[in-house]
Amino acid sequence: MTVPIGAGFDPVDPAVLRDPYPYYAWLLRHDPVHRGANGIWYVTRYDDVRTVLGEARFGRAGIRDFWASLVGPGPLSEVLRHTIFFQDDPDHERLRSLIGPAFTPRLIRRMGAEIEQTARDLLRPLRRRGEMDLVDDFAYPLALATISTLLGMPARDRDALRAWSVDIAPTLDLLASPEEIARGQAAMGQFAEYLTELIAERRRSPGDDLISAMIEATGGQRPITTNALIGTAVALVFAGHDTVTNQIGNGVLAFLRHPRQLELLRAEPDRLAGAVEECLRYDSSVQSNSRQISADLDLSGTKLPEGAFVVALAGAANRDPAQFTDPDRFDIRRSERPPMSFGAGMRFCLGALLARMELRAALGQLAGLAELRQAVPTGELVYRRSTMFRGVVSLPLTFAATP
């Protein structure tokens, strides 16, 4: 396929949103550090993406301020300015030192068992139906149950969390409309009030959850503030359930389009861990992440000026032919570089292990469905309207019903 990039790569082009990979391949071959028509730099090579995502000279505070100018004053910018995602050092390092130890081995073991059980429980009634919408009936409920349990939110509050998430999620992207921003502001205000009460309760009576662990894990420093806890909880909700939902859908689609790989996984279930990594590489739910340069620098021979905005295209890095043999081939037997889907270096995703657990549980359960098929033509699938995240809105499936 010939892709005329022309004057600049346009991440909001509907053709790019539907299938970005031919465009990534063109950039990787012809212009790996590409200056778009909008003046933003797009980085595609694996090593360059790792540099941008993992080094302190590529900061997030400027991205936070730019995004805040788009959504305007209100709960969105007030809450998200406290998240770890939008911090640079020393604030980023301090927050990470408080959050990281909260992911204790005991908590991770407990969550692993609960994730496996939730996946089985969700699929049990669906098996009898012989059909489902993967997103609404399985992937989203699994991810939502996981993150709410992690944060110590009662199961009765999950419907409210889902409603807030639906309204807030579009505002995290540059494509949000004024109406979406207004709904997001209202939802974030309600969510922040809820979290304030939940945090106060955990301060009075700690539980076996991440919020309680963060309150207690001071790391020899001053205790984490309520604002920082709210920001961290919000960040974990969106990093921990929206992206996982999308990744489950992307992974299942990859298997449906490569049935021999599904047969291989069924025949050799010990390849499940490799299947998770290949799903993350082949069609990542996290396609890009933005940074701002703190000083003039050279990136693989291209000079980038101080203050420039850089978009690291993780989806492109995961298809870099310099790192992955035949990168457009889906193969769960790969044993090459780790995908860039969770970032790198100082900003490597703290919840990566948890996300892998969810993907492993989901794929392991779904692989056991006989005669698994996509129930609508590929051309009818609708992808989320986002430059950062990739996933289908709905994925109807059919399979052999079992009692």
C-alpha positions, 0 to 999 in steps of 0.5 A: 500500500502506498501512503502519501504522507505529503505535507505532514502526518495527520493523526486525526485523519479518519483513515489513520484512526482506522488503520494507522499501521501503513502510515507508520510503516511509511514514516519508519522507512522514509521519515522516522523523526517527522515534523507534521504540518502542525509543527509537532514532531512524530517519533517512530523508531523503537530506540527513539520512542524509548528515549522520548518516553523514558528520559527526563529531558522529555517532560510532561508538565508542558503537555499538562498546561497545553491540555488544561488550556483546551479544557479550560478551568474546572474539575478536569484541569484541577484534578488531573494536574495532580496526577503522576502522568503530568508531573516532572521530577522532582514531583514525579519521582516523589509520587512514584516512590509513594505509589510503587511500594503500594503495589505489594506482592501480597496485593498483586497475588490477591488481585491475580486470583480475583482477576481469574475468578472474575473472568470465569464468572463473567464468561459463565452465563455468556457461554450459554448464550453463544453470543456476546459483545466482547466490549460491553459484556466481558472486557469492560466489566472485567477491567472495571471490576479489577480497578474498582477492587484495586482501589477499594471501591464497593461493587455497588459503586461500579455503575457510577464509576462507569458513567463517570468514566464514559463522560471523562474519557473523551476529554483526555484526547485533543479531539474532544468537543465543547459538549464532551468537555462540559460533560467531562467537567461535571463528571470529574467534579462528581468523581472527585467528591466521591474519591474525597469521601473514600479517601477520608474513610480509608484514612480512618479505617485502612483496608486491603486496597491500593488507596490504603497502601498509598496512605501508609507508604510514606517512604520516609517522606511527608504523607501523600496529600488528598489531592495527590491521592485523588489524582493518582486514583483518577489516573489509575482508573483510566490507565487501568480499565479503558486501555485494558478494555481496548487491548482485550478487543484488539487482541481478540481481533488479532486472533480472529484474523489469524486463526492458526495462531488461535489454534496454536494457543489452544494446542499449547496453552503454555504460550499464553504469556507470549500471546499477551506480549504479541497482542500488546505489540501487534495492536497496542491500545496505547498508540502514542504519548506526548512530551515537551523538550526541555532543551535543544537536542539531537534525536537520531540526527534530527535537531529538535528545539527547546519547547517543541512538542514530541509525540512518541508513536508506540504503535509504530515502535512496536512495528519497527523492522529493525527490532522485530522480524516481519513486524506486520506478522502476528506470531505468539511464538516471538521472543524479541524486544518487549513492546513499548505499550507500557512506556519506558525508563522512569515512566514505565507503567506501574500497573503493567503487571496488573494489565498483563494479568487481566489480558492473560485471564481474558485471553485464556478464557476466551481461547476456550470458546469453540467456533469463536467468530466475529459476528459483523463484517470488519468494515462495520467495526467502529474504532474509538475517535482518539489519537492516543488510544486504539480500540473498537467501540463494540465487537459482537462475537458468536461461538458454540453455546455450552450448558 
